[in-house]
Amino acid sequence: MNTLTTSSRLAGLLKQWNITGENSGVSTGKQWLKGEGERLVSVSPADGSEIASVRGASRSEYDHAVEVARRAFPEWRAWPAPKRGEIVRQFAEELRKHKAELGKLVSYEMGKSYQEGLGEVQEMIDICDFAVGLSRQLHGLTMHSERPEHRMYEQWHPYGPVGIITAFNFPVAVWSWNTALAWVCGDVTIWKPSEKVPLCSLACQAIINEVFVRNNVPEGVSVVINGGREVGEWLSHDERIPLVSATGSIRMGKAVGAAVGQRLGRSILELGGNNAIIITEKADLDIAMHSALFGAVGTAGQRCTTTRRLIIHDKVYDDFTRKLVRAYGQLRIGDPLDEKNHVGPLIDRAAVETYSKALDTIKEQGGKMLVEGGVLSGKGFESGCYVKPAIAEVKPEMPIVQQETFAPILYVIRYKGGIDEAIAIQNGVKQGLSSSVMTTDLREMEHFLGAAGSDCGIANVNVGTSGAEIGGAFGGEKETGGGRESGSDAWKAYMRRQTNTINYGTTVPLAQGIEFGL
């Protein structure tokens, strides 16, 4: 393959990270292994160009990389947590320097708009800033003992090597959510990126390695192992890796969870969503419109938090759907690096096929198209990955509505009763990631947020389903997996809890008043 068959759109940008025609995709930090495994070709969905290719890991290279990480762990965990935080702080500074370039690579390799690519790098910066503060706040608890002259407390210790499996739709941000927290906690990380976007992982490893070399960080604190599905399977079954964090499809998450659970390891699963916005009769329709529009078409419908369903009260249904259809007519679809465009391509032609089949299924099951979909062709759409965002009027019980189609297809559902009816429709799917209600009524808002309300991990009021901030723990319930990444106290998932009791007296009283004298 020729080096960079991309009309040199990113040639200079990739050169700074030593990304050429073919690259090793296996790194232990200071060294890049040969890459004796599967050859992964990165094809931009923006224009169909082959950007570069990456050689994945063989099993022997995988084992070597894991052993390097294991050797690094004892030294890394011995660094004081604030000192580890300083490394993460410097990483954030490097990301600030490279924000435009890395955002452009994310946009071109994955297909999301350049603005969203920049936003993804900003998420990396934000989680690093969060983790720096956290490095001085890894707090335990103290408890009063029932025994005299005894003290009890809890503390937290790092697990060791943490496996991180990420999806194509957020090729850098989700890795950083896990990695920044794991590093300040004292863990080392082993990253298996999506085989659809391998170049982003090479860029991230090149950026962090500059920081590591300057600070004499042991080799193996950051490991990248590109490859196909088998690498994820190796990680999941590997007893040397106590924790695996996996982000992706429900199918993938079930396989990872079963494999890790079988060996009594720990997993953090952040899987699919089938997210809904409830629009009540008391909603501010302008706020609802803006929230629904970005939620449904942002990243071409390829976010786990994408708005899939609108549950609209009968009294505002006709008015709102007319406005929504009109807004869809103003969307600009095209090259994601052109900032005038709102919607970029799907990740590949397999995704386009899934989208097209879903449109056929909607009609077969009795749905009515309010905005017709379709695959775009002609000038500017040569990659075959561009599609029209579609809107379908459906019944909530239709099988196609119950599943997640990773594409810009929005379902609109009418309800006539109160907020309870709308919440029942929203909760009536197997996924439980993100949810929203649009209302100016305090009682409706509180009911939605209460114990009988949304069953999702994220529940918003007058905010869309998409676009979470790193300050809150991110994840969902039911088939979304139950894991939490990013902010709040999600750091506890990357550490093991230890309860300590200290006897500073001269006798040995037993708990529960047990007598055991000789």
C-alpha positions as CSV (number, residue, x, y, z in Angstrom):
1,M,0.0,0.0,0.0
2,N,1.2,3.5,-0.8
3,T,2.0,5.7,2.2
4,L,-0.9,8.0,2.9
5,T,-3.3,7.7,0.0
6,T,-5.3,10.6,1.4
7,S,-4.3,13.4,-1.0
8,S,-1.9,14.4,1.8
9,R,-4.8,15.8,3.8
10,L,-3.2,14.7,7.0
11,A,0.3,13.9,5.8
12,G,2.2,16.5,7.9
13,L,0.0,15.8,10.9
14,L,0.7,12.0,10.8
15,K,4.4,12.5,10.2
16,Q,4.8,14.1,13.6
17,W,3.6,10.9,15.2
18,N,5.7,8.7,12.8
19,I,2.6,7.2,11.3
20,T,3.5,6.1,7.7
21,G,2.2,3.6,5.3
22,E,2.5,0.6,7.6
23,N,3.1,0.7,11.3
24,S,3.5,-1.5,14.3
25,G,0.4,-1.3,16.5
26,V,1.9,-2.8,19.5
27,S,3.8,-0.7,22.0
28,T,5.0,-1.1,25.6
29,G,5.9,2.6,25.8
30,K,9.5,3.0,24.9
31,Q,9.5,0.4,22.2
32,W,7.2,-0.6,19.4
33,L,7.1,-4.3,18.7
34,K,7.2,-5.7,15.2
35,G,3.5,-6.5,14.9
36,E,3.3,-10.1,13.8
37,G,-0.4,-10.4,13.9
38,E,-3.3,-9.2,11.7
39,R,-2.9,-6.3,9.3
40,L,-5.5,-3.6,10.0
41,V,-6.1,-1.0,7.2
42,S,-7.5,2.3,8.4
43,V,-9.9,3.6,5.8
44,S,-11.4,7.1,6.3
45,P,-15.2,7.0,5.9
46,A,-14.9,10.7,4.9
47,D,-13.6,10.0,1.5
48,G,-12.8,6.3,1.3
49,S,-9.1,6.8,1.3
50,E,-6.7,4.3,2.9
51,I,-4.8,6.4,5.5
52,A,-2.3,3.8,6.7
53,S,-2.2,0.3,8.0
54,V,-1.3,-1.2,11.4
55,R,0.2,-4.6,12.3
56,G,-1.6,-6.1,15.3
57,A,-0.1,-8.4,17.9
58,S,0.7,-12.0,17.7
59,R,0.0,-14.1,20.8
60,S,3.7,-14.1,21.8
61,E,3.8,-10.3,21.4
62,Y,0.7,-9.9,23.5
63,D,2.2,-12.0,26.2
64,H,5.4,-10.0,26.1
65,A,3.6,-6.7,26.4
66,V,1.5,-7.9,29.3
67,E,4.7,-9.1,31.1
68,V,6.3,-5.7,30.6
69,A,3.2,-4.1,32.1
70,R,3.3,-6.5,35.1
71,R,7.0,-5.6,35.7
72,A,6.2,-1.9,35.6
73,F,3.4,-2.2,38.2
74,P,5.4,-2.6,41.4
75,E,7.5,0.5,40.6
76,W,4.6,2.6,39.4
77,R,2.4,1.9,42.4
78,A,5.3,2.9,44.7
79,W,5.2,6.4,43.2
80,P,3.2,8.7,45.5
81,A,-0.2,9.4,44.1
82,P,0.3,13.1,43.7
83,K,3.5,12.4,41.7
84,R,1.5,10.1,39.4
85,G,-1.0,12.9,39.1
86,E,1.8,15.2,38.0
87,I,2.4,12.8,35.0
88,V,-1.2,13.0,34.1
89,R,-1.1,16.8,34.4
90,Q,1.8,16.9,31.9
91,F,-0.2,14.6,29.6
92,A,-3.0,17.1,29.7
93,E,-0.6,19.9,28.7
94,E,0.6,17.9,25.7
95,L,-3.0,17.3,24.7
96,R,-3.6,21.0,24.8
97,K,-0.7,21.5,22.4
98,H,-2.0,18.8,20.0
99,K,-5.7,19.4,20.4
100,A,-6.3,20.6,16.8
101,E,-4.1,17.9,15.3
102,L,-5.5,15.0,17.3
103,G,-9.1,16.3,16.9
104,K,-8.5,16.3,13.1
105,L,-7.2,12.8,13.1
106,V,-10.2,11.6,15.2
107,S,-12.5,13.4,12.7
108,Y,-10.9,12.0,9.6
109,E,-10.3,8.4,10.8
110,M,-13.7,8.0,12.6
111,G,-15.9,10.3,10.6
112,K,-17.4,12.6,13.2
113,S,-17.4,16.3,12.6
114,Y,-14.2,18.3,13.3
115,Q,-16.0,20.1,16.1
116,E,-16.9,16.8,17.8
117,G,-13.3,15.6,17.3
118,L,-12.1,18.7,19.1
119,G,-14.7,18.1,21.8
120,E,-13.4,14.5,22.2
121,V,-9.8,15.7,22.8
122,Q,-11.2,18.3,25.3
123,E,-12.8,15.4,27.1
124,M,-9.3,13.9,27.4
125,I,-8.0,17.1,28.8
126,D,-10.9,17.5,31.3
127,I,-10.6,13.9,32.7
128,C,-6.8,14.5,33.1
129,D,-7.6,17.7,35.1
130,F,-10.1,15.8,37.2
131,A,-7.6,13.0,37.8
132,V,-4.9,15.4,38.9
133,G,-7.1,16.7,41.7
134,L,-8.2,13.1,42.5
135,S,-4.5,12.1,43.0
136,R,-4.7,14.0,46.4
137,Q,-8.1,12.7,47.3
138,L,-8.0,8.9,47.2
139,H,-9.8,8.9,50.6
140,G,-10.6,6.0,52.8
141,L,-12.8,5.9,55.9
142,T,-12.2,5.6,59.7
143,M,-14.6,3.6,61.8
144,H,-15.0,3.2,65.6
145,S,-14.1,-0.3,66.8
146,E,-16.3,-2.1,69.3
147,R,-13.1,-3.3,71.0
148,P,-11.2,-1.1,73.4
149,E,-7.9,0.3,72.3
150,H,-8.5,-0.7,68.7
151,R,-8.7,1.5,65.6
152,M,-10.4,0.6,62.2
153,Y,-10.1,2.2,58.9
154,E,-10.4,1.5,55.1
155,Q,-7.8,2.2,52.5
156,W,-7.6,1.6,48.7
157,H,-4.8,-0.1,46.7
158,P,-4.3,-0.4,42.9
159,Y,-5.3,-3.7,41.2
160,G,-2.4,-4.0,38.8
161,P,-2.7,-4.2,35.0
162,V,-6.1,-2.9,33.8
163,G,-7.3,-4.0,30.4
164,I,-9.2,-1.3,28.4
165,I,-11.3,-2.3,25.3
166,T,-12.7,0.7,23.4
167,A,-15.1,1.2,20.6
168,F,-14.7,3.1,17.3
169,N,-17.1,5.9,18.0
170,F,-14.9,7.6,20.7
171,P,-11.5,6.4,19.7
172,V,-9.5,8.4,22.2
173,A,-11.9,9.9,24.9
174,V,-13.1,6.6,26.5
175,W,-9.5,5.3,26.7
176,S,-8.6,8.5,28.6
177,W,-11.5,8.2,31.0
178,N,-10.2,4.8,32.1
179,T,-6.5,5.6,31.8
180,A,-6.3,8.9,33.7
181,L,-8.1,7.4,36.6
182,A,-6.2,4.1,36.6
183,W,-2.9,5.8,36.4
184,V,-3.4,8.1,39.4
185,C,-4.8,5.1,41.3
186,G,-1.5,3.3,40.6
187,D,-2.6,0.9,38.0
188,V,-0.9,0.3,34.6
189,T,-3.0,0.1,31.5
190,I,-3.2,-2.2,28.5
191,W,-5.3,-0.7,25.7
192,K,-7.0,-2.7,23.0
193,P,-8.4,-0.1,20.6
194,S,-11.1,-0.7,18.0
195,E,-9.6,-2.2,14.8
196,K,-11.6,0.3,12.8
197,V,-9.6,3.3,14.2
198,P,-6.1,2.1,15.1
199,L,-4.2,5.2,14.1
200,C,-5.7,7.3,17.0
201,S,-4.1,4.9,19.4
202,L,-0.7,5.3,17.8
203,A,-1.0,9.1,18.2
204,C,-2.0,8.9,21.8
205,Q,0.8,6.5,22.7
206,A,3.3,8.8,20.9
207,I,2.0,11.8,22.9
208,I,2.1,10.1,26.3
209,N,5.5,8.6,25.6
210,E,7.1,12.0,25.4
211,V,5.9,12.7,28.9
212,F,7.0,9.3,30.2
213,V,10.5,9.7,28.7
214,R,10.9,13.1,30.3
215,N,9.9,11.8,33.7
216,N,11.6,8.4,33.7
217,V,8.2,6.6,34.0
218,P,8.8,2.8,33.9
219,E,8.2,1.1,30.6
220,G,4.8,-0.7,30.6
221,V,2.7,1.9,32.4
222,S,1.0,2.5,29.1
223,V,0.7,-0.5,26.7
224,V,-1.2,-0.5,23.4
225,I,-2.1,-3.8,21.7
226,N,-3.9,-3.4,18.4
227,G,-5.4,-6.4,16.7
228,G,-8.7,-8.0,15.9
229,R,-11.3,-9.6,18.1
230,E,-8.8,-12.2,19.4
231,V,-6.9,-9.5,21.4
232,G,-10.0,-8.7,23.4
233,E,-10.6,-12.4,24.0
234,W,-7.0,-12.7,25.3
235,L,-7.5,-9.8,27.6
236,S,-10.8,-11.1,28.9
237,H,-9.5,-14.6,29.7
238,D,-6.1,-13.5,31.0
239,E,-5.8,-14.2,34.8
240,R,-2.9,-11.7,34.9
241,I,-5.3,-8.9,34.3
242,P,-7.5,-8.4,37.4
243,L,-9.8,-5.7,35.8
244,V,-11.1,-5.3,32.3
245,S,-13.1,-2.2,31.3
246,A,-15.0,-2.7,28.0
247,T,-17.0,-0.2,26.1
248,G,-19.0,-1.3,23.0
249,S,-21.9,-3.4,22.0
250,I,-24.1,-5.4,24.3
251,R,-23.0,-8.6,22.4
252,M,-19.4,-7.8,23.0
253,G,-20.0,-6.9,26.7
254,K,-21.8,-10.1,27.4
255,A,-18.8,-12.1,26.1
256,V,-16.3,-10.0,28.0
257,G,-18.4,-10.1,31.2
258,A,-18.8,-13.9,31.0
259,A,-15.1,-14.5,30.4
260,V,-13.9,-12.2,33.1
261,G,-16.5,-13.4,35.6
262,Q,-15.7,-17.1,34.9
263,R,-12.2,-16.4,36.3
264,L,-13.6,-14.2,39.1
265,G,-12.0,-11.1,37.7
266,R,-13.7,-7.7,37.7
267,S,-15.2,-5.8,34.8
268,I,-16.5,-2.4,34.0
269,L,-19.0,-2.7,31.2
270,E,-20.4,0.4,29.4
271,L,-22.5,-1.0,26.6
272,G,-25.4,0.0,24.3
273,G,-28.2,2.5,24.8
274,N,-31.7,3.0,23.4
275,N,-32.1,6.5,24.8
276,A,-35.3,8.5,24.9
277,I,-36.4,12.0,25.4
278,I,-39.9,12.6,26.9
279,I,-41.5,15.8,25.7
280,T,-44.4,16.6,27.9
281,E,-47.2,19.0,27.1
282,K,-45.5,21.5,29.4
283,A,-42.1,21.4,27.6
284,D,-40.3,24.4,26.3
285,L,-40.4,23.2,22.6
286,D,-37.4,25.3,21.5
287,I,-35.1,23.6,24.2
288,A,-36.6,20.3,23.2
289,M,-35.9,20.8,19.6
290,H,-32.3,21.7,20.0
291,S,-31.7,18.9,22.4
292,A,-33.4,16.3,20.2
293,L,-31.7,17.4,17.0
294,F,-28.1,17.1,18.2
295,G,-28.9,14.0,20.2
296,A,-30.3,12.2,17.2
297,V,-27.9,13.2,14.5
298,G,-24.6,14.1,16.3
299,T,-21.8,11.7,15.3
300,A,-24.3,10.4,12.7
301,G,-26.2,8.6,15.4
302,Q,-23.2,6.6,16.5
303,R,-23.0,7.5,20.1
304,C,-24.1,5.2,22.9
305,T,-26.1,8.2,24.2
306,T,-27.6,9.0,20.8
307,T,-31.3,9.9,21.1
308,R,-33.2,7.0,19.5
309,R,-36.7,7.7,20.7
310,L,-38.9,10.8,21.2
311,I,-41.9,10.2,23.4
312,I,-44.2,13.2,22.7
313,H,-47.4,14.2,24.4
314,D,-50.4,14.2,22.1
315,K,-51.1,17.9,22.7
316,V,-47.8,19.0,21.3
317,Y,-47.0,16.0,19.0
318,D,-48.2,17.5,15.7
319,D,-46.6,20.9,16.3
320,F,-43.3,19.5,17.4
321,T,-42.9,16.9,14.7
322,R,-43.6,19.5,12.0
323,K,-40.8,21.7,13.4
324,L,-38.5,18.6,13.7
325,V,-39.1,17.6,10.1
326,R,-38.4,21.2,9.0
327,A,-35.1,21.2,11.0
328,Y,-34.0,17.9,9.4
329,G,-34.5,19.5,6.0
330,Q,-31.8,22.1,7.0
331,L,-29.1,19.6,8.0
332,R,-25.9,19.7,5.9
333,I,-24.4,16.3,5.3
334,G,-20.8,15.9,4.1
335,D,-17.1,16.0,4.7
336,P,-16.6,16.0,8.5
337,L,-13.6,18.3,8.2
338,D,-15.7,20.9,6.6
339,E,-17.1,22.8,9.6
340,K,-20.2,23.9,7.7
341,N,-21.5,20.4,7.8
342,H,-23.6,19.0,10.6
343,V,-23.5,15.3,9.8
344,G,-20.6,13.2,8.7
345,P,-20.5,9.5,7.5
346,L,-21.1,6.2,9.2
347,I,-18.0,4.4,10.1
348,D,-18.0,1.9,7.2
349,R,-20.2,0.2,4.6
350,A,-21.2,-2.5,6.9
351,A,-22.8,0.1,9.1
352,V,-24.6,1.5,6.1
353,E,-26.0,-1.9,5.3
354,T,-27.3,-2.2,8.9
355,Y,-28.9,1.2,8.5
356,S,-30.6,0.3,5.3
357,K,-31.9,-3.0,6.6
358,A,-33.4,-1.1,9.6
359,L,-35.3,1.3,7.3
360,D,-36.8,-1.7,5.5
361,T,-37.7,-3.4,8.8
362,I,-39.4,-0.2,10.1
363,K,-41.8,-0.2,7.1
364,E,-42.3,-4.0,7.3
365,Q,-43.4,-3.6,11.0
366,G,-45.8,-0.8,10.2
367,G,-43.8,2.3,10.8
368,K,-44.5,5.5,8.9
369,M,-41.6,7.5,7.6
370,L,-41.8,11.3,8.4
371,V,-38.4,11.9,6.9
372,E,-37.2,9.3,4.4
373,G,-33.7,7.9,4.8
374,G,-31.4,6.6,2.1
375,V,-27.8,6.2,1.1
376,L,-26.2,9.3,-0.5
377,S,-24.0,9.0,-3.6
378,G,-22.3,11.3,-6.1
379,K,-19.8,14.0,-5.7
380,G,-18.5,14.3,-2.1
381,F,-20.1,10.9,-1.1
382,E,-17.8,8.6,-2.9
383,S,-16.9,6.6,0.2
384,G,-20.4,5.1,0.2
385,C,-20.7,5.8,4.0
386,Y,-23.0,8.9,3.9
387,V,-26.7,8.4,4.8
388,K,-29.7,10.6,5.4
389,P,-30.9,11.0,9.0
390,A,-34.4,9.6,9.1
391,I,-37.5,10.0,11.3
392,A,-40.1,7.3,11.7
393,E,-43.5,7.4,13.5
394,V,-43.7,4.1,15.4
395,K,-45.4,2.1,18.1
396,P,-43.2,1.5,21.1
397,E,-43.8,-2.3,21.1
398,M,-42.4,-2.7,17.6
399,P,-39.4,-5.1,17.7
400,I,-37.1,-2.7,15.7
401,V,-37.8,0.0,18.3
402,Q,-36.7,-2.3,21.1
403,Q,-33.2,-2.7,19.7
404,E,-30.4,-0.2,19.1
405,T,-29.5,0.6,15.5
406,F,-26.2,2.5,15.5
407,A,-27.2,5.0,12.9
408,P,-29.2,8.3,12.6
409,I,-32.7,6.8,12.8
410,L,-35.1,8.6,15.2
411,Y,-38.4,7.1,16.4
412,V,-41.3,9.3,17.4
413,I,-43.9,7.9,19.7
414,R,-47.2,9.5,20.8
415,Y,-48.6,9.3,24.3
416,K,-51.8,10.7,25.7
417,G,-51.8,10.2,29.4
418,G,-49.6,11.6,32.2
419,I,-45.9,11.4,33.0
420,D,-46.3,7.8,34.3
421,E,-47.3,6.6,30.8
422,A,-44.3,8.3,29.2
423,I,-41.9,6.9,31.7
424,A,-43.3,3.4,31.2
425,I,-42.7,3.6,27.5
426,Q,-39.2,5.0,28.1
427,N,-38.3,2.2,30.6
428,G,-39.8,-0.5,28.4
429,V,-36.6,-1.5,26.6
430,K,-33.7,-3.7,27.7
431,Q,-31.1,-0.9,27.7
432,G,-30.8,1.7,30.4
433,L,-28.1,4.3,29.6
434,S,-29.4,7.9,29.1
435,S,-32.8,9.5,29.4
436,S,-34.3,13.0,29.4
437,V,-37.5,14.8,30.1
438,M,-38.5,18.1,28.7
439,T,-40.8,19.9,31.0
440,T,-41.3,23.2,32.9
441,D,-43.4,21.4,35.5
442,L,-41.6,20.8,38.8
443,R,-43.8,17.8,39.7
444,E,-43.1,16.1,36.4
445,M,-39.4,16.7,36.8
446,E,-39.2,15.3,40.3
447,H,-41.4,12.3,39.4
448,F,-39.0,11.5,36.4
449,L,-36.0,11.7,38.7
450,G,-37.6,9.7,41.6
451,A,-37.4,6.0,42.4
452,A,-40.5,5.3,40.2
453,G,-39.0,7.4,37.3
454,S,-36.3,6.8,34.8
455,D,-34.4,3.5,35.2
456,C,-31.4,4.7,33.4
457,G,-27.9,5.5,34.7
458,I,-28.3,9.1,33.4
459,A,-31.5,11.1,33.8
460,N,-31.6,14.7,32.6
461,V,-34.2,17.5,32.8
462,N,-34.3,20.0,29.9
463,V,-30.9,18.5,28.7
464,G,-30.6,16.0,25.9
465,T,-29.4,12.4,26.2
466,S,-26.1,13.1,24.6
467,G,-23.1,15.0,25.7
468,A,-22.2,14.0,29.3
469,E,-19.6,15.9,31.3
470,I,-16.7,14.1,32.9
471,G,-17.6,15.3,36.4
472,G,-20.3,12.7,36.7
473,A,-20.0,8.9,36.6
474,F,-20.9,7.7,33.2
475,G,-22.7,4.4,32.5
476,G,-26.1,2.7,32.7
477,E,-28.2,-0.2,33.9
478,K,-29.8,-3.3,32.6
479,E,-28.1,-4.5,29.3
480,T,-26.0,-1.3,29.3
481,G,-23.9,-3.2,31.8
482,G,-23.9,-1.4,35.1
483,G,-20.4,-0.1,34.9
484,R,-19.3,3.5,35.6
485,E,-16.4,5.4,34.0
486,S,-15.1,8.9,34.3
487,G,-16.0,11.2,37.2
488,S,-17.6,11.2,40.7
489,D,-16.3,8.2,42.7
490,A,-15.8,5.9,39.6
491,W,-12.1,5.8,40.6
492,K,-13.1,3.1,43.2
493,A,-13.6,0.6,40.5
494,Y,-9.9,0.8,39.6
495,M,-8.8,0.0,43.2
496,R,-9.3,-2.8,45.7
497,R,-10.7,-1.9,49.2
498,Q,-8.9,-3.1,52.3
499,T,-10.2,-2.9,55.8
500,N,-7.6,-2.5,58.5
501,T,-7.8,-3.0,62.3
502,I,-5.0,-1.9,64.6
503,N,-4.7,-3.1,68.2
504,Y,-2.6,-0.6,70.2
505,G,-3.5,-2.1,73.6
506,T,-1.9,-4.8,75.7
507,T,-4.8,-7.4,75.5
508,V,-6.6,-9.2,72.7
509,P,-10.3,-8.7,73.1
510,L,-12.4,-10.5,70.5
511,A,-15.2,-9.0,68.4
512,Q,-18.8,-9.8,69.4
513,G,-17.7,-10.3,73.0
514,I,-16.4,-13.9,72.3
515,E,-14.4,-15.4,75.1
516,F,-11.7,-17.8,74.2
517,G,-9.5,-18.2,77.3
518,L,-7.2,-21.2,78.1
